[in-house]
Amino acid sequence: MYQVLSFIILLMCRILKIDIIIGIYYFFQMSIGAIFITSFFVALSGALMPGPLLTVTIAYSLKKGFWAGPLVILGHMVLEIVLLLGIIFGMGQFLQNDLLIRIIFLAGGMILITMGYHFIKTFKKTNLKKDGSSRVKIAGHPVIGGILVSLSNPYWTIWWVTIGLAYVMKSIPYKFWGVSAFFSGHILADLLWYSLVSFFFGKGKQFVSEKIYHMILLGCGIFLALFGIYFFISGIRH
């Protein structure tokens, strides 16, 4: 069906003499191009789903502005590069161990519960207008926060040892360029979405009152704690 549809689209483009679209068609017919674009949209669909990474990005953005989002993703990316290299060098099968997955769920749940508790406990002690006075801290710096919140999310690990592993296996035959196409498409989706989030929340803090800011922080804390409880219970039941 895919081949028939592709042939019809290409035929229409030739009839209409749309050379640019023909060029794009041939680009996506190349496996590396296909790896990049599909990796981008798969990652984007995951990034659009609410989760702990979105929560900490919002919290950091309200306090530190636009650059919080890219910095959180920088931390997220560092951890993903380490995991990607581990998968390439044969760690993928080890990460699929049931006991390890259970440990990741339990440990990740505890980390998120602790982070959420700290938000809930200190949300009233922060001052939106005085950047240096915040006592609400996830890890001190957005890069570290991005690493910790990614590491504490068991579904992030599960994604990498299932969908991510499949993509890596597809990319490896094309060596460096194939793996680079996969990872650059993946991380670009995260960077674009979370930069957009941090832009709106970073700029929006100029119009947010102290009370609303405190309520957002409280909501972030509750959200992280609930995620942590869910992960911890999932680990027990796994």
C-alpha positions in Angstrom: 0.0 0.0 0.0 2.9 2.4 0.9 4.6 1.7 -2.4 1.4 2.3 -4.4 0.7 5.6 -2.5 4.3 6.7 -3.0 4.1 6.0 -6.8 0.8 8.0 -7.1 2.3 11.0 -5.3 5.5 10.9 -7.4 3.5 10.6 -10.6 1.3 13.6 -9.7 4.4 15.6 -8.9 5.9 14.8 -12.2 2.7 15.6 -14.1 2.5 19.0 -12.3 6.3 19.5 -12.6 6.7 20.2 -8.9 10.4 19.6 -8.8 10.9 20.6 -5.1 8.4 18.0 -3.9 10.1 15.4 -6.1 13.4 16.3 -4.5 11.8 15.9 -1.0 10.3 12.6 -2.1 13.7 11.2 -3.1 15.2 12.5 0.2 12.7 10.6 2.3 13.2 7.5 0.1 16.7 7.5 1.4 16.8 5.4 4.6 18.8 8.0 6.6 16.3 10.7 5.7 13.4 8.4 6.7 15.2 7.6 10.0 15.6 11.3 10.8 12.0 12.4 10.1 10.3 9.4 11.7 12.6 9.7 14.8 11.6 13.4 15.0 7.8 12.8 15.0 8.0 9.7 17.3 10.0 11.8 19.8 7.7 14.8 19.4 4.6 12.7 20.1 6.2 11.5 23.3 7.4 15.1 24.3 3.8 16.4 23.9 2.6 14.0 26.6 2.6 15.6 30.1 5.2 14.1 32.4 7.9 14.9 34.9 10.2 16.5 32.4 7.5 18.9 31.4 6.7 19.7 35.0 10.3 20.6 35.9 10.7 22.6 32.7 7.7 24.7 33.7 9.0 25.2 37.2 12.5 26.2 36.1 11.2 28.5 33.3 9.1 30.5 35.7 12.2 31.2 37.8 15.0 31.3 35.2 13.3 32.3 32.0 13.6 30.9 28.4 17.0 29.3 28.7 15.7 26.9 31.4 14.1 24.7 28.7 17.2 24.2 26.5 19.3 23.6 29.6 16.9 21.0 30.9 17.1 19.3 27.6 20.9 19.5 27.6 20.9 17.5 30.8 18.3 15.1 29.3 20.5 14.8 26.1 23.7 14.0 28.1 21.9 11.1 29.8 20.5 9.9 26.5 23.9 9.9 24.8 25.3 7.7 27.6 22.3 5.3 27.2 22.6 5.3 23.4 26.3 4.4 23.6 25.4 1.7 26.1 22.8 0.2 23.7 25.2 0.4 20.8 27.8 -1.5 22.8 25.4 -4.3 23.9 23.8 -3.0 27.0 20.3 -3.2 25.6 19.6 -6.8 26.6 20.9 -6.2 30.1 18.4 -3.3 30.5 15.5 -5.5 29.6 16.0 -7.6 32.8 12.8 -7.7 34.8 14.5 -7.2 38.2 16.4 -4.2 36.9 13.2 -2.7 35.5 11.5 -3.2 38.9 14.4 -1.5 40.6 14.2 1.4 38.2 10.5 1.8 38.9 11.0 1.8 42.6 14.1 4.1 42.7 12.5 6.5 40.1 9.3 6.6 42.1 11.2 7.5 45.3 13.2 10.3 43.6 10.0 11.8 42.1 8.2 11.6 45.4 11.1 13.3 47.1 11.2 16.1 44.5 7.5 16.6 44.7 7.5 16.7 48.5 10.3 19.4 48.4 8.1 21.5 46.0 5.1 21.1 48.2 7.0 21.9 51.4 8.8 25.1 50.0 6.5 26.5 47.4 5.5 29.5 49.6 9.1 30.4 50.4 10.0 31.4 46.9 9.8 34.9 45.5 9.0 35.3 41.8 10.4 38.8 41.6 13.8 38.0 43.3 15.6 35.5 41.2 18.2 34.8 43.7 15.9 34.1 46.6 14.3 30.9 45.5 14.3 28.1 48.0 12.5 25.8 45.7 15.2 23.7 44.1 15.0 20.5 42.0 18.7 20.0 41.7 20.1 23.5 41.8 20.6 23.8 38.0 18.4 23.0 35.1 21.0 20.7 33.5 21.2 18.6 36.6 17.4 18.7 36.9 17.1 17.4 33.4 19.4 14.5 34.2 17.7 13.6 37.5 14.2 13.8 36.3 15.0 11.7 33.2 16.9 9.1 35.3 14.0 8.9 37.7 11.4 8.2 35.0 11.2 4.4 34.4 9.2 4.8 31.2 12.1 6.8 29.7 14.3 3.7 30.2 11.6 1.3 28.9 11.2 3.5 25.8 14.9 3.3 25.1 15.1 -0.5 25.5 12.1 -1.0 23.2 11.4 1.7 20.6 14.9 3.3 21.0 16.6 -0.1 20.7 14.7 -0.9 17.5 15.6 2.5 16.0 19.3 2.0 16.9 19.3 -1.5 15.2 17.7 0.1 12.2 20.3 2.9 12.2 23.5 0.9 12.8 23.8 -0.5 9.2 24.3 3.1 8.1 27.0 3.5 10.8 27.7 7.0 12.1 25.3 8.8 9.8 22.4 6.5 10.5 22.8 6.7 14.3 23.4 10.5 14.1 20.2 10.9 12.0 18.2 9.0 14.5 19.5 10.8 17.6 19.5 14.3 16.0 15.9 13.9 14.9 15.0 12.6 18.4 16.7 15.3 20.4 15.6 18.1 18.0 11.9 17.3 18.8 12.6 17.5 22.5 14.6 20.8 22.1 11.9 22.5 20.0 9.0 21.5 22.2 10.5 22.3 25.6 12.1 25.5 24.3 8.6 26.6 23.2 7.3 25.7 26.7 10.0 27.6 28.4 9.5 30.6 26.1 5.8 30.9 27.0 6.2 30.3 30.7 9.4 32.4 30.9 7.8 35.4 29.3 4.5 34.7 31.0 6.0 35.2 34.5 5.9 39.0 33.8 2.1 38.7 34.0 1.9 36.1 36.7 1.1 37.1 40.3 2.9 35.7 43.3 -0.2 33.8 44.3 -0.6 32.1 40.9 3.1 31.4 40.8 2.9 29.6 44.2 -0.1 27.6 43.0 1.8 26.5 39.8 4.7 25.4 42.0 2.3 23.5 44.3 0.6 21.9 41.3 4.1 20.8 40.0 4.9 19.3 43.3 1.7 17.4 43.6 2.1 16.2 40.0 5.6 15.0 40.6 4.6 13.2 43.8 1.7 11.5 42.1 3.9 10.4 39.3 6.4 9.0 41.8 3.7 7.1 43.7 2.4 5.7 40.4 5.9 4.6 39.4 6.6 3.1 42.9 3.3 1.1 42.9 4.1 -0.1 39.3 7.5 -1.3 40.5 5.9 -3.3 43.3 3.4 -4.9 40.9 6.0 -5.6 38.1 
